[in-house]
Amino acid sequence: MSDDPDRMDRTTVRVYTRGEEPSDVEYWRSQPLGERLRTIEQIRHEYHGWTDESQPRLQRVYRVVERT
């Protein structure tokens, strides 16, 4: 497996007959929280078409406050 933490482990493949597939909900509940969050973030990147250069950043806002 690659050292890239954003890559999913695809080394195990299982084939199921139609109607006997395990529940998607049960699968994701069995995954560690970190893996679920990484996958959600990966889906967001794919959906928006972001790359490292095009990913939106937080905007910096400065406010000048006068102290009395």
PDB file of N, CA, C and O in Angstrom:
ATOM      1  N   MET A   1       0.841  -1.188   0.000  1.00  0.00           N
ATOM      2  CA  MET A   1       0.000   0.000   0.000  1.00  0.00           C
ATOM      3  C   MET A   1       0.871   1.231   0.000  1.00  0.00           C
ATOM      4  O   MET A   1       1.962   1.215   0.569  1.00  0.00           O
ATOM      5  N   SER A   2       0.416   2.294  -0.623  1.00  0.00           N
ATOM      6  CA  SER A   2       1.148   3.547  -0.736  1.00  0.00           C
ATOM      7  C   SER A   2       1.214   4.265   0.599  1.00  0.00           C
ATOM      8  O   SER A   2       0.397   4.020   1.487  1.00  0.00           O
ATOM      9  N   ASP A   3       2.184   5.145   0.736  1.00  0.00           N
ATOM     10  CA  ASP A   3       2.308   5.947   1.952  1.00  0.00           C
ATOM     11  C   ASP A   3       1.334   7.106   1.969  1.00  0.00           C
ATOM     12  O   ASP A   3       1.238   7.811   2.974  1.00  0.00           O
ATOM     13  N   ASP A   4       0.609   7.320   0.887  1.00  0.00           N
ATOM     14  CA  ASP A   4      -0.350   8.427   0.787  1.00  0.00           C
ATOM     15  C   ASP A   4      -1.574   8.120   1.639  1.00  0.00           C
ATOM     16  O   ASP A   4      -2.280   7.150   1.361  1.00  0.00           O
ATOM     17  N   PRO A   5      -1.853   8.935   2.689  1.00  0.00           N
ATOM     18  CA  PRO A   5      -2.995   8.641   3.562  1.00  0.00           C
ATOM     19  C   PRO A   5      -4.347   8.818   2.885  1.00  0.00           C
ATOM     20  O   PRO A   5      -5.354   8.334   3.402  1.00  0.00           O
ATOM     21  N   ASP A   6      -4.398   9.512   1.724  1.00  0.00           N
ATOM     22  CA  ASP A   6      -5.664   9.744   1.031  1.00  0.00           C
ATOM     23  C   ASP A   6      -6.055   8.574   0.127  1.00  0.00           C
ATOM     24  O   ASP A   6      -7.171   8.546  -0.392  1.00  0.00           O
ATOM     25  N   ARG A   7      -5.161   7.617  -0.066  1.00  0.00           N
ATOM     26  CA  ARG A   7      -5.446   6.477  -0.928  1.00  0.00           C
ATOM     27  C   ARG A   7      -6.165   5.389  -0.140  1.00  0.00           C
ATOM     28  O   ARG A   7      -5.809   5.087   0.999  1.00  0.00           O
ATOM     29  N   MET A   8      -7.168   4.815  -0.761  1.00  0.00           N
ATOM     30  CA  MET A   8      -7.926   3.742  -0.106  1.00  0.00           C
ATOM     31  C   MET A   8      -7.231   2.410  -0.353  1.00  0.00           C
ATOM     32  O   MET A   8      -6.608   2.207  -1.395  1.00  0.00           O
ATOM     33  N   ASP A   9      -7.344   1.512   0.608  1.00  0.00           N
ATOM     34  CA  ASP A   9      -6.792   0.167   0.480  1.00  0.00           C
ATOM     35  C   ASP A   9      -7.748  -0.664  -0.360  1.00  0.00           C
ATOM     36  O   ASP A   9      -8.879  -0.924   0.049  1.00  0.00           O
ATOM     37  N   ARG A  10      -7.297  -1.076  -1.521  1.00  0.00           N
ATOM     38  CA  ARG A  10      -8.145  -1.859  -2.424  1.00  0.00           C
ATOM     39  C   ARG A  10      -7.556  -3.252  -2.640  1.00  0.00           C
ATOM     40  O   ARG A  10      -7.687  -3.818  -3.725  1.00  0.00           O
ATOM     41  N   THR A  11      -6.913  -3.805  -1.621  1.00  0.00           N
ATOM     42  CA  THR A  11      -6.261  -5.096  -1.778  1.00  0.00           C
ATOM     43  C   THR A  11      -7.220  -6.268  -1.604  1.00  0.00           C
ATOM     44  O   THR A  11      -6.914  -7.375  -2.047  1.00  0.00           O
ATOM     45  N   THR A  12      -8.361  -6.058  -0.977  1.00  0.00           N
ATOM     46  CA  THR A  12      -9.317  -7.139  -0.749  1.00  0.00           C
ATOM     47  C   THR A  12     -10.546  -6.927  -1.613  1.00  0.00           C
ATOM     48  O   THR A  12     -11.141  -5.849  -1.611  1.00  0.00           O
ATOM     49  N   VAL A  13     -10.920  -7.956  -2.348  1.00  0.00           N
ATOM     50  CA  VAL A  13     -12.109  -7.893  -3.198  1.00  0.00           C
ATOM     51  C   VAL A  13     -12.983  -9.085  -2.852  1.00  0.00           C
ATOM     52  O   VAL A  13     -12.493 -10.210  -2.753  1.00  0.00           O
ATOM     53  N   ARG A  14     -14.268  -8.845  -2.669  1.00  0.00           N
ATOM     54  CA  ARG A  14     -15.221  -9.930  -2.411  1.00  0.00           C
ATOM     55  C   ARG A  14     -16.350  -9.823  -3.428  1.00  0.00           C
ATOM     56  O   ARG A  14     -16.787  -8.727  -3.779  1.00  0.00           O
ATOM     57  N   VAL A  15     -16.808 -10.964  -3.887  1.00  0.00           N
ATOM     58  CA  VAL A  15     -17.891 -11.014  -4.858  1.00  0.00           C
ATOM     59  C   VAL A  15     -19.113 -11.602  -4.160  1.00  0.00           C
ATOM     60  O   VAL A  15     -19.031 -12.660  -3.536  1.00  0.00           O
ATOM     61  N   TYR A  16     -20.246 -10.910  -4.271  1.00  0.00           N
ATOM     62  CA  TYR A  16     -21.499 -11.367  -3.659  1.00  0.00           C
ATOM     63  C   TYR A  16     -22.538 -11.555  -4.750  1.00  0.00           C
ATOM     64  O   TYR A  16     -22.500 -10.881  -5.779  1.00  0.00           O
ATOM     65  N   THR A  17     -23.470 -12.478  -4.518  1.00  0.00           N
ATOM     66  CA  THR A  17     -24.587 -12.613  -5.441  1.00  0.00           C
ATOM     67  C   THR A  17     -25.602 -11.524  -5.133  1.00  0.00           C
ATOM     68  O   THR A  17     -25.665 -11.005  -4.019  1.00  0.00           O
ATOM     69  N   ARG A  18     -26.380 -11.196  -6.126  1.00  0.00           N
ATOM     70  CA  ARG A  18     -27.363 -10.129  -5.976  1.00  0.00           C
ATOM     71  C   ARG A  18     -28.346 -10.463  -4.859  1.00  0.00           C
ATOM     72  O   ARG A  18     -28.882 -11.569  -4.798  1.00  0.00           O
ATOM     73  N   GLY A  19     -28.571  -9.502  -3.987  1.00  0.00           N
ATOM     74  CA  GLY A  19     -29.482  -9.682  -2.875  1.00  0.00           C
ATOM     75  C   GLY A  19     -28.809 -10.169  -1.602  1.00  0.00           C
ATOM     76  O   GLY A  19     -29.412 -10.126  -0.530  1.00  0.00           O
ATOM     77  N   GLU A  20     -27.565 -10.633  -1.703  1.00  0.00           N
ATOM     78  CA  GLU A  20     -26.844 -11.113  -0.528  1.00  0.00           C
ATOM     79  C   GLU A  20     -25.713 -10.171  -0.122  1.00  0.00           C
ATOM     80  O   GLU A  20     -24.874 -10.517   0.710  1.00  0.00           O
ATOM     81  N   GLU A  21     -25.700  -8.974  -0.720  1.00  0.00           N
ATOM     82  CA  GLU A  21     -24.648  -8.018  -0.396  1.00  0.00           C
ATOM     83  C   GLU A  21     -24.795  -7.540   1.044  1.00  0.00           C
ATOM     84  O   GLU A  21     -25.915  -7.386   1.530  1.00  0.00           O
ATOM     85  N   PRO A  22     -23.681  -7.303   1.732  1.00  0.00           N
ATOM     86  CA  PRO A  22     -23.777  -6.771   3.086  1.00  0.00           C
ATOM     87  C   PRO A  22     -24.280  -5.326   3.055  1.00  0.00           C
ATOM     88  O   PRO A  22     -24.173  -4.643   2.036  1.00  0.00           O
ATOM     89  N   SER A  23     -24.810  -4.885   4.147  1.00  0.00           N
ATOM     90  CA  SER A  23     -25.368  -3.544   4.255  1.00  0.00           C
ATOM     91  C   SER A  23     -24.255  -2.494   4.199  1.00  0.00           C
ATOM     92  O   SER A  23     -23.244  -2.623   4.890  1.00  0.00           O
ATOM     93  N   ASP A  24     -24.439  -1.457   3.377  1.00  0.00           N
ATOM     94  CA  ASP A  24     -23.486  -0.361   3.320  1.00  0.00           C
ATOM     95  C   ASP A  24     -23.371   0.330   4.671  1.00  0.00           C
ATOM     96  O   ASP A  24     -22.280   0.719   5.087  1.00  0.00           O
ATOM     97  N   VAL A  25     -24.495   0.480   5.347  1.00  0.00           N
ATOM     98  CA  VAL A  25     -24.500   1.158   6.645  1.00  0.00           C
ATOM     99  C   VAL A  25     -23.659   0.375   7.650  1.00  0.00           C
ATOM    100  O   VAL A  25     -22.865   0.959   8.388  1.00  0.00           O
ATOM    101  N   GLU A  26     -23.830  -0.920   7.677  1.00  0.00           N
ATOM    102  CA  GLU A  26     -23.059  -1.740   8.613  1.00  0.00           C
ATOM    103  C   GLU A  26     -21.571  -1.681   8.291  1.00  0.00           C
ATOM    104  O   GLU A  26     -20.736  -1.661   9.196  1.00  0.00           O
ATOM    105  N   TYR A  27     -21.239  -1.654   6.996  1.00  0.00           N
ATOM    106  CA  TYR A  27     -19.831  -1.556   6.618  1.00  0.00           C
ATOM    107  C   TYR A  27     -19.223  -0.269   7.159  1.00  0.00           C
ATOM    108  O   TYR A  27     -18.169  -0.298   7.794  1.00  0.00           O
ATOM    109  N   TRP A  28     -19.882   0.859   6.909  1.00  0.00           N
ATOM    110  CA  TRP A  28     -19.308   2.142   7.334  1.00  0.00           C
ATOM    111  C   TRP A  28     -19.289   2.285   8.845  1.00  0.00           C
ATOM    112  O   TRP A  28     -18.404   2.943   9.390  1.00  0.00           O
ATOM    113  N   ARG A  29     -20.247   1.682   9.531  1.00  0.00           N
ATOM    114  CA  ARG A  29     -20.219   1.710  10.998  1.00  0.00           C
ATOM    115  C   ARG A  29     -19.051   0.894  11.544  1.00  0.00           C
ATOM    116  O   ARG A  29     -18.565   1.161  12.643  1.00  0.00           O
ATOM    117  N   SER A  30     -18.607  -0.089  10.787  1.00  0.00           N
ATOM    118  CA  SER A  30     -17.488  -0.921  11.244  1.00  0.00           C
ATOM    119  C   SER A  30     -16.135  -0.255  10.990  1.00  0.00           C
ATOM    120  O   SER A  30     -15.121  -0.695  11.531  1.00  0.00           O
ATOM    121  N   GLN A  31     -16.109   0.791  10.181  1.00  0.00           N
ATOM    122  CA  GLN A  31     -14.856   1.465   9.863  1.00  0.00           C
ATOM    123  C   GLN A  31     -14.488   2.474  10.957  1.00  0.00           C
ATOM    124  O   GLN A  31     -15.372   3.075  11.567  1.00  0.00           O
ATOM    125  N   PRO A  32     -13.184   2.662  11.207  1.00  0.00           N
ATOM    126  CA  PRO A  32     -12.773   3.663  12.196  1.00  0.00           C
ATOM    127  C   PRO A  32     -13.184   5.065  11.752  1.00  0.00           C
ATOM    128  O   PRO A  32     -13.301   5.342  10.558  1.00  0.00           O
ATOM    129  N   LEU A  33     -13.397   5.934  12.720  1.00  0.00           N
ATOM    130  CA  LEU A  33     -13.847   7.296  12.433  1.00  0.00           C
ATOM    131  C   LEU A  33     -12.914   8.008  11.462  1.00  0.00           C
ATOM    132  O   LEU A  33     -13.383   8.679  10.543  1.00  0.00           O
ATOM    133  N   GLY A  34     -11.624   7.876  11.645  1.00  0.00           N
ATOM    134  CA  GLY A  34     -10.661   8.543  10.765  1.00  0.00           C
ATOM    135  C   GLY A  34     -10.815   8.115   9.316  1.00  0.00           C
ATOM    136  O   GLY A  34     -10.732   8.942   8.408  1.00  0.00           O
ATOM    137  N   GLU A  35     -11.038   6.824   9.098  1.00  0.00           N
ATOM    138  CA  GLU A  35     -11.218   6.309   7.736  1.00  0.00           C
ATOM    139  C   GLU A  35     -12.496   6.861   7.115  1.00  0.00           C
ATOM    140  O   GLU A  35     -12.515   7.214   5.936  1.00  0.00           O
ATOM    141  N   ARG A  36     -13.561   6.936   7.909  1.00  0.00           N
ATOM    142  CA  ARG A  36     -14.823   7.486   7.389  1.00  0.00           C
ATOM    143  C   ARG A  36     -14.653   8.943   7.004  1.00  0.00           C
ATOM    144  O   ARG A  36     -15.132   9.364   5.950  1.00  0.00           O
ATOM    145  N   LEU A  37     -13.976   9.725   7.845  1.00  0.00           N
ATOM    146  CA  LEU A  37     -13.767  11.145   7.541  1.00  0.00           C
ATOM    147  C   LEU A  37     -12.878  11.331   6.316  1.00  0.00           C
ATOM    148  O   LEU A  37     -13.149  12.198   5.486  1.00  0.00           O
ATOM    149  N   ARG A  38     -11.806  10.517   6.190  1.00  0.00           N
ATOM    150  CA  ARG A  38     -10.941  10.607   5.008  1.00  0.00           C
ATOM    151  C   ARG A  38     -11.732  10.315   3.742  1.00  0.00           C
ATOM    152  O   ARG A  38     -11.543  10.977   2.722  1.00  0.00           O
ATOM    153  N   THR A  39     -12.613   9.328   3.804  1.00  0.00           N
ATOM    154  CA  THR A  39     -13.406   8.963   2.631  1.00  0.00           C
ATOM    155  C   THR A  39     -14.384  10.070   2.263  1.00  0.00           C
ATOM    156  O   THR A  39     -14.558  10.377   1.084  1.00  0.00           O
ATOM    157  N   ILE A  40     -15.023  10.672   3.265  1.00  0.00           N
ATOM    158  CA  ILE A  40     -15.938  11.782   2.993  1.00  0.00           C
ATOM    159  C   ILE A  40     -15.183  12.938   2.339  1.00  0.00           C
ATOM    160  O   ILE A  40     -15.670  13.539   1.382  1.00  0.00           O
ATOM    161  N   GLU A  41     -14.009  13.241   2.851  1.00  0.00           N
ATOM    162  CA  GLU A  41     -13.201  14.326   2.285  1.00  0.00           C
ATOM    163  C   GLU A  41     -12.793  14.004   0.850  1.00  0.00           C
ATOM    164  O   GLU A  41     -12.798  14.887  -0.007  1.00  0.00           O
ATOM    165  N   GLN A  42     -12.444  12.754   0.584  1.00  0.00           N
ATOM    166  CA  GLN A  42     -12.080  12.341  -0.774  1.00  0.00           C
ATOM    167  C   GLN A  42     -13.272  12.497  -1.719  1.00  0.00           C
ATOM    168  O   GLN A  42     -13.111  12.964  -2.846  1.00  0.00           O
ATOM    169  N   ILE A  43     -14.457  12.113  -1.270  1.00  0.00           N
ATOM    170  CA  ILE A  43     -15.668  12.260  -2.092  1.00  0.00           C
ATOM    171  C   ILE A  43     -15.936  13.737  -2.377  1.00  0.00           C
ATOM    172  O   ILE A  43     -16.296  14.092  -3.500  1.00  0.00           O
ATOM    173  N   ARG A  44     -15.766  14.600  -1.378  1.00  0.00           N
ATOM    174  CA  ARG A  44     -15.961  16.044  -1.580  1.00  0.00           C
ATOM    175  C   ARG A  44     -15.003  16.582  -2.641  1.00  0.00           C
ATOM    176  O   ARG A  44     -15.402  17.367  -3.501  1.00  0.00           O
ATOM    177  N   HIS A  45     -13.742  16.160  -2.581  1.00  0.00           N
ATOM    178  CA  HIS A  45     -12.752  16.614  -3.567  1.00  0.00           C
ATOM    179  C   HIS A  45     -13.151  16.164  -4.965  1.00  0.00           C
ATOM    180  O   HIS A  45     -13.095  16.949  -5.912  1.00  0.00           O
ATOM    181  N   GLU A  46     -13.555  14.902  -5.098  1.00  0.00           N
ATOM    182  CA  GLU A  46     -13.956  14.385  -6.403  1.00  0.00           C
ATOM    183  C   GLU A  46     -15.205  15.093  -6.921  1.00  0.00           C
ATOM    184  O   GLU A  46     -15.279  15.420  -8.106  1.00  0.00           O
ATOM    185  N   TYR A  47     -16.170  15.331  -6.067  1.00  0.00           N
ATOM    186  CA  TYR A  47     -17.423  15.977  -6.463  1.00  0.00           C
ATOM    187  C   TYR A  47     -17.182  17.397  -6.981  1.00  0.00           C
ATOM    188  O   TYR A  47     -17.744  17.795  -8.001  1.00  0.00           O
ATOM    189  N   HIS A  48     -16.349  18.149  -6.274  1.00  0.00           N
ATOM    190  CA  HIS A  48     -16.089  19.539  -6.658  1.00  0.00           C
ATOM    191  C   HIS A  48     -14.978  19.670  -7.688  1.00  0.00           C
ATOM    192  O   HIS A  48     -14.758  20.758  -8.220  1.00  0.00           O
ATOM    193  N   GLY A  49     -14.277  18.586  -7.976  1.00  0.00           N
ATOM    194  CA  GLY A  49     -13.186  18.641  -8.942  1.00  0.00           C
ATOM    195  C   GLY A  49     -11.979  19.396  -8.424  1.00  0.00           C
ATOM    196  O   GLY A  49     -11.231  19.982  -9.206  1.00  0.00           O
ATOM    197  N   TRP A  50     -11.777  19.389  -7.108  1.00  0.00           N
ATOM    198  CA  TRP A  50     -10.661  20.122  -6.522  1.00  0.00           C
ATOM    199  C   TRP A  50      -9.356  19.372  -6.710  1.00  0.00           C
ATOM    200  O   TRP A  50      -9.302  18.143  -6.693  1.00  0.00           O
ATOM    201  N   THR A  51      -8.306  20.164  -6.891  1.00  0.00           N
ATOM    202  CA  THR A  51      -6.942  19.656  -6.800  1.00  0.00           C
ATOM    203  C   THR A  51      -6.296  20.410  -5.652  1.00  0.00           C
ATOM    204  O   THR A  51      -6.932  21.272  -5.045  1.00  0.00           O
ATOM    205  N   ASP A  52      -5.052  20.104  -5.345  1.00  0.00           N
ATOM    206  CA  ASP A  52      -4.389  20.807  -4.249  1.00  0.00           C
ATOM    207  C   ASP A  52      -4.317  22.306  -4.524  1.00  0.00           C
ATOM    208  O   ASP A  52      -4.376  23.111  -3.595  1.00  0.00           O
ATOM    209  N   GLU A  53      -4.189  22.682  -5.793  1.00  0.00           N
ATOM    210  CA  GLU A  53      -4.075  24.091  -6.147  1.00  0.00           C
ATOM    211  C   GLU A  53      -5.428  24.810  -6.181  1.00  0.00           C
ATOM    212  O   GLU A  53      -5.501  26.008  -5.911  1.00  0.00           O
ATOM    213  N   SER A  54      -6.498  24.079  -6.513  1.00  0.00           N
ATOM    214  CA  SER A  54      -7.799  24.729  -6.696  1.00  0.00           C
ATOM    215  C   SER A  54      -8.717  24.629  -5.484  1.00  0.00           C
ATOM    216  O   SER A  54      -9.816  25.183  -5.498  1.00  0.00           O
ATOM    217  N   GLN A  55      -8.285  23.935  -4.443  1.00  0.00           N
ATOM    218  CA  GLN A  55      -9.128  23.788  -3.261  1.00  0.00           C
ATOM    219  C   GLN A  55      -9.332  25.135  -2.591  1.00  0.00           C
ATOM    220  O   GLN A  55      -8.370  25.874  -2.380  1.00  0.00           O
ATOM    221  N   PRO A  56     -10.576  25.464  -2.251  1.00  0.00           N
ATOM    222  CA  PRO A  56     -10.817  26.762  -1.619  1.00  0.00           C
ATOM    223  C   PRO A  56     -10.148  26.841  -0.256  1.00  0.00           C
ATOM    224  O   PRO A  56     -10.022  25.846   0.459  1.00  0.00           O
ATOM    225  N   ARG A  57      -9.730  28.031   0.076  1.00  0.00           N
ATOM    226  CA  ARG A  57      -9.064  28.274   1.343  1.00  0.00           C
ATOM    227  C   ARG A  57      -9.928  29.186   2.196  1.00  0.00           C
ATOM    228  O   ARG A  57     -10.856  29.830   1.706  1.00  0.00           O
ATOM    229  N   LEU A  58      -9.605  29.226   3.479  1.00  0.00           N
ATOM    230  CA  LEU A  58     -10.299  30.155   4.362  1.00  0.00           C
ATOM    231  C   LEU A  58      -9.834  31.576   4.036  1.00  0.00           C
ATOM    232  O   LEU A  58      -8.652  31.818   3.790  1.00  0.00           O
ATOM    233  N   GLN A  59     -10.764  32.480   4.041  1.00  0.00           N
ATOM    234  CA  GLN A  59     -10.446  33.862   3.741  1.00  0.00           C
ATOM    235  C   GLN A  59      -9.957  34.548   5.015  1.00  0.00           C
ATOM    236  O   GLN A  59     -10.521  34.353   6.092  1.00  0.00           O
ATOM    237  N   ARG A  60      -8.912  35.346   4.880  1.00  0.00           N
ATOM    238  CA  ARG A  60      -8.410  36.097   6.026  1.00  0.00           C
ATOM    239  C   ARG A  60      -9.168  37.413   6.119  1.00  0.00           C
ATOM    240  O   ARG A  60      -9.306  38.140   5.135  1.00  0.00           O
ATOM    241  N   VAL A  61      -9.644  37.698   7.296  1.00  0.00           N
ATOM    242  CA  VAL A  61     -10.378  38.937   7.513  1.00  0.00           C
ATOM    243  C   VAL A  61      -9.710  39.664   8.662  1.00  0.00           C
ATOM    244  O   VAL A  61      -9.481  39.103   9.733  1.00  0.00           O
ATOM    245  N   TYR A  62      -9.403  40.925   8.414  1.00  0.00           N
ATOM    246  CA  TYR A  62      -8.797  41.751   9.448  1.00  0.00           C
ATOM    247  C   TYR A  62      -9.800  42.827   9.838  1.00  0.00           C
ATOM    248  O   TYR A  62     -10.522  43.366   8.999  1.00  0.00           O
ATOM    249  N   ARG A  63      -9.826  43.122  11.122  1.00  0.00           N
ATOM    250  CA  ARG A  63     -10.720  44.166  11.610  1.00  0.00           C
ATOM    251  C   ARG A  63      -9.899  45.037  12.544  1.00  0.00           C
ATOM    252  O   ARG A  63      -9.228  44.544  13.450  1.00  0.00           O
ATOM    253  N   VAL A  64      -9.965  46.332  12.309  1.00  0.00           N
ATOM    254  CA  VAL A  64      -9.275  47.282  13.170  1.00  0.00           C
ATOM    255  C   VAL A  64     -10.263  47.763  14.220  1.00  0.00           C
ATOM    256  O   VAL A  64     -11.316  48.308  13.890  1.00  0.00           O
ATOM    257  N   VAL A  65      -9.920  47.559  15.478  1.00  0.00           N
ATOM    258  CA  VAL A  65     -10.797  47.924  16.568  1.00  0.00           C
ATOM    259  C   VAL A  65     -10.098  48.995  17.389  1.00  0.00           C
ATOM    260  O   VAL A  65      -8.941  48.840  17.781  1.00  0.00           O
ATOM    261  N   GLU A  66     -10.800  50.060  17.638  1.00  0.00           N
ATOM    262  CA  GLU A  66     -10.219  51.145  18.433  1.00  0.00           C
ATOM    263  C   GLU A  66     -10.522  50.883  19.901  1.00  0.00           C
ATOM    264  O   GLU A  66     -11.677  50.699  20.286  1.00  0.00           O
ATOM    265  N   ARG A  67      -9.475  50.869  20.714  1.00  0.00           N
ATOM    266  CA  ARG A  67      -9.638  50.657  22.154  1.00  0.00           C
ATOM    267  C   ARG A  67      -9.826  52.013  22.844  1.00  0.00           C
ATOM    268  O   ARG A  67      -9.191  53.003  22.480  1.00  0.00           O
ATOM    269  N   THR A  68     -10.695  52.035  23.829  1.00  0.00           N
ATOM    270  CA  THR A  68     -10.900  53.290  24.551  1.00  0.00           C
ATOM    271  C   THR A  68     -10.337  53.209  25.941  1.00  0.00           C
ATOM    272  O   THR A  68     -10.419  54.176  26.698  1.00  0.00           O
TER     273      THR A  68
END
